[in-house]
Amino acid sequence: MKPYLLSLGAGLVVGVIYSLLGVRSPAPPTIALLGLFGMLVGEQIVPVAKRLMKGDQVAAYVRTECAEHVMGQLPDDPNGKA
């Protein structure tokens, strides 16, 4: 139940922001895609900040786990080249 309430709360916040910006919902495709991209990148701010505070390597995390989360698993090259 908690994830549903959190999702509803996040949706309400985004709805208020859209209203303040004068954007109607559903947003035009470009605005909606940029918003989704912002959410994906924004999700990675906390893990990166935690690693920075602990003094861990951040670059390796960004290149691997973070990149895969934001971009999805990239398809293999059909020619076998990486």
QUIJO-V212069 format. One record per backbone hydrogen bond with DSSP energy under -1.0 kcal/mol. CO is the residue of the C=O (numbers start at 1). NH is the residue of the N-H. If there is no record, write none. Layout:
BEGIN
CO NH
CO NH
END
This chain:
BEGIN
1 5
2 6
3 7
4 8
5 9
6 10
7 11
8 12
9 13
10 14
11 15
12 16
13 17
14 18
15 19
16 20
17 21
18 23
28 32
29 33
30 34
31 35
32 36
33 37
34 38
35 39
36 40
37 41
38 42
39 43
41 44
42 45
44 48
45 49
46 50
47 51
48 52
49 53
50 54
51 56
58 62
59 63
60 64
61 66
62 67
64 68
65 69
66 70
67 71
68 72
77 80
END
